Amino acid sequence: MALYAARWERSLKVSTALFVGLSAAGAAVTAFAARRPETPDVGLPALLFAALPVFIVATAVAVWALAPSGFEIEAALIRVERPLLPIEIPLREVREVELLAPGALAGAIRLLGTSGAFGHYGRFRSRSLGKFRMYATRGDGLVRVTTDRDTFVLSPDPAEPFVEEVLSRAARARRVKPGSRFASPRR
């Protein structure tokens, strides 16, 4: 078993602190406003207003729980560690591994997921990579892992030993040089 950290870049630390601070402030303000005696009791809207702090806190907890917290390579799989629902990538399905060049995600758009609070994760699309699933905590040292079914962009630290470990354990995997025109076609 090989463990790799999910090192946070400075901008992620700042944006996560802002997200947590604003979430806490929003929950506190709405909880305070919902309990004020002069707030009119108008039925369902008042109940929804009172439930807003719970929704804000639950959203912040869910964003944290689904964020990548590390990477592990076991005998048969790559695991993206998360507090809730870790992601497992079977090594038998890995076809290509590539250390991405700086700027490889330029112009990528988020289709479903989050960026900036506890990490960058979910489904994304870019011209150069096509559709991919990203589980990252920084924008440098990224690794692309292409399987039979999906493409993943991960941020293991350190990245190069991660690539070597995957190549040594995934029988059909091959290394792709950054920006290589011989990489598999994108979806």
C-alpha positions as CSV (number, residue, x, y, z in Angstrom):
1,M,0.0,0.0,0.0
2,A,1.3,3.4,-1.0
3,L,-0.1,6.6,0.5
4,Y,0.1,10.1,-1.1
5,A,-0.9,13.4,0.4
6,A,-3.5,15.8,-0.9
7,R,-1.4,19.0,-0.4
8,W,-3.5,22.2,-0.5
9,E,-2.3,25.2,-2.5
10,R,-2.5,28.6,-0.8
11,S,-5.5,29.8,-2.9
12,L,-7.5,26.8,-1.8
13,K,-6.7,27.5,1.9
14,V,-7.9,31.1,1.4
15,S,-11.1,30.2,-0.5
16,T,-12.0,27.4,1.9
17,A,-11.5,29.8,4.9
18,L,-13.8,32.3,3.2
19,F,-16.4,29.6,2.4
20,V,-16.4,28.3,6.0
21,G,-16.5,31.9,7.4
22,L,-19.4,33.0,5.2
23,S,-21.3,29.7,5.8
24,A,-20.9,30.2,9.6
25,A,-21.9,33.8,9.4
26,G,-24.9,33.1,7.1
27,A,-26.1,30.3,9.5
28,A,-25.7,32.5,12.5
29,V,-27.5,35.5,11.0
30,T,-30.4,33.5,9.7
31,A,-30.7,31.5,13.0
32,F,-30.7,34.8,15.0
33,A,-33.3,36.4,12.6
34,A,-35.5,33.4,12.8
35,R,-35.7,33.5,16.6
36,R,-36.4,37.2,17.0
37,P,-39.8,37.7,18.6
38,E,-40.9,40.4,16.2
39,T,-40.5,37.9,13.2
40,P,-44.1,37.4,12.0
41,D,-45.3,33.8,12.2
42,V,-46.6,33.2,8.6
43,G,-46.5,29.5,8.5
44,L,-44.4,27.6,6.0
45,P,-42.2,30.5,4.9
46,A,-41.2,31.1,8.5
47,L,-40.5,27.4,8.9
48,L,-38.3,27.4,5.8
49,F,-36.5,30.5,7.0
50,A,-35.9,28.8,10.3
51,A,-34.5,25.7,8.5
52,L,-32.1,27.8,6.4
53,P,-29.2,27.7,9.0
54,V,-29.4,23.9,9.1
55,F,-29.3,23.8,5.3
56,I,-26.3,26.1,5.2
57,V,-24.4,24.0,7.7
58,A,-25.4,20.7,6.0
59,T,-24.1,22.0,2.7
60,A,-20.8,23.0,4.2
61,V,-20.4,19.6,5.8
62,A,-21.3,17.8,2.6
63,V,-18.8,19.8,0.6
64,W,-16.1,18.9,3.1
65,A,-17.2,15.2,3.3
66,L,-16.9,14.7,-0.5
67,A,-13.5,16.5,-0.9
68,P,-10.3,14.5,-1.6
69,S,-8.2,14.1,1.5
70,G,-5.5,11.8,0.1
71,F,-4.6,9.1,-2.4
72,E,-3.8,5.4,-1.8
73,I,-2.6,2.7,-4.2
74,E,-3.4,-0.8,-3.1
75,A,-2.7,-4.1,-4.8
76,A,-5.8,-3.8,-7.1
77,L,-6.9,-0.2,-7.0
78,I,-6.3,3.5,-6.7
79,R,-8.4,5.0,-3.9
80,V,-9.2,8.7,-3.6
81,E,-9.6,9.1,0.1
82,R,-12.6,11.2,1.2
83,P,-14.4,11.4,4.6
84,L,-17.5,10.1,2.8
85,L,-17.8,7.8,-0.3
86,P,-14.1,7.2,-1.3
87,I,-13.6,6.8,-5.0
88,E,-12.1,3.5,-6.2
89,I,-10.3,3.1,-9.6
90,P,-9.5,-0.5,-10.4
91,L,-5.9,-0.8,-11.6
92,R,-6.9,-3.5,-14.2
93,E,-8.9,-0.8,-16.0
94,V,-6.0,1.8,-16.2
95,R,-4.8,2.3,-19.7
96,E,-2.8,5.5,-19.5
97,V,-1.1,7.6,-16.9
98,E,0.2,11.1,-17.5
99,L,1.9,13.8,-15.4
100,L,0.0,16.8,-16.8
101,A,1.9,19.8,-18.0
102,P,1.3,23.2,-16.2
103,G,-1.7,24.9,-17.7
104,A,-3.3,21.6,-19.0
105,L,-6.6,22.5,-17.4
106,A,-6.7,26.0,-18.8
107,G,-10.2,26.7,-20.0
108,A,-11.7,23.7,-18.2
109,I,-15.4,24.1,-17.2
110,R,-17.1,22.5,-14.2
111,L,-20.1,20.4,-15.3
112,L,-21.1,19.1,-11.8
113,G,-19.0,19.6,-8.7
114,T,-17.2,22.2,-6.7
115,S,-14.1,24.3,-6.9
116,G,-12.5,26.3,-4.2
117,A,-14.0,24.9,-1.0
118,F,-12.0,22.0,0.4
119,G,-10.8,21.1,-3.1
120,H,-11.7,20.8,-6.8
121,Y,-13.8,17.8,-7.5
122,G,-16.6,16.5,-9.7
123,R,-17.1,16.3,-13.4
124,F,-15.3,18.7,-15.7
125,R,-14.6,19.2,-19.4
126,S,-11.8,20.8,-21.3
127,R,-10.8,21.0,-25.0
128,S,-7.5,19.2,-24.4
129,L,-8.7,16.5,-22.0
130,G,-12.4,16.1,-23.0
131,K,-14.7,15.0,-20.1
132,F,-13.0,14.0,-16.9
133,R,-13.5,13.5,-13.2
134,M,-11.3,15.6,-11.0
135,Y,-10.3,15.1,-7.4
136,A,-7.6,17.7,-6.7
137,T,-6.4,20.1,-4.0
138,R,-4.0,22.1,-6.2
139,G,-3.4,23.1,-9.8
140,D,0.1,21.9,-10.2
141,G,1.5,18.3,-10.1
142,L,-1.6,16.9,-11.6
143,V,-1.9,13.3,-12.9
144,R,-4.3,12.1,-15.6
145,V,-5.4,8.5,-15.2
146,T,-7.4,7.1,-18.1
147,T,-9.4,3.9,-17.6
148,D,-11.7,1.8,-19.8
149,R,-14.6,3.9,-18.6
150,D,-13.4,7.3,-17.4
151,T,-10.6,9.8,-17.2
152,F,-9.5,11.1,-13.8
153,V,-7.4,14.1,-12.9
154,L,-5.8,13.7,-9.4
155,S,-3.4,15.7,-7.3
156,P,-1.2,13.2,-5.4
157,D,1.8,14.5,-3.6
158,P,4.4,13.7,-4.8
159,A,3.1,13.2,-8.3
160,E,6.0,11.5,-10.1
161,P,6.3,8.6,-7.7
162,F,2.5,8.1,-7.9
163,V,2.8,7.8,-11.7
164,E,5.6,5.2,-11.3
165,E,3.6,3.2,-8.7
166,V,0.5,3.1,-10.9
167,L,2.6,2.0,-13.9
168,S,4.3,-0.8,-11.8
169,R,0.9,-2.1,-10.6
170,A,-1.4,-1.6,-13.6
171,A,-0.4,-4.3,-16.2
172,R,-1.9,-2.6,-19.2
173,A,-1.1,1.0,-18.4
174,R,1.3,3.0,-20.4
175,R,3.0,6.4,-19.7
176,V,1.9,9.2,-21.9
177,K,4.3,12.1,-22.1
178,P,2.7,15.5,-21.3
179,G,1.0,16.9,-24.4
180,S,1.7,13.8,-26.5
181,R,-0.3,13.6,-29.7
182,F,-0.3,9.8,-29.2
183,A,-2.6,9.9,-26.2
184,S,-5.9,8.2,-26.6
185,P,-8.8,10.1,-28.1
186,R,-10.9,12.2,-25.7
187,R,-14.6,11.7,-25.0
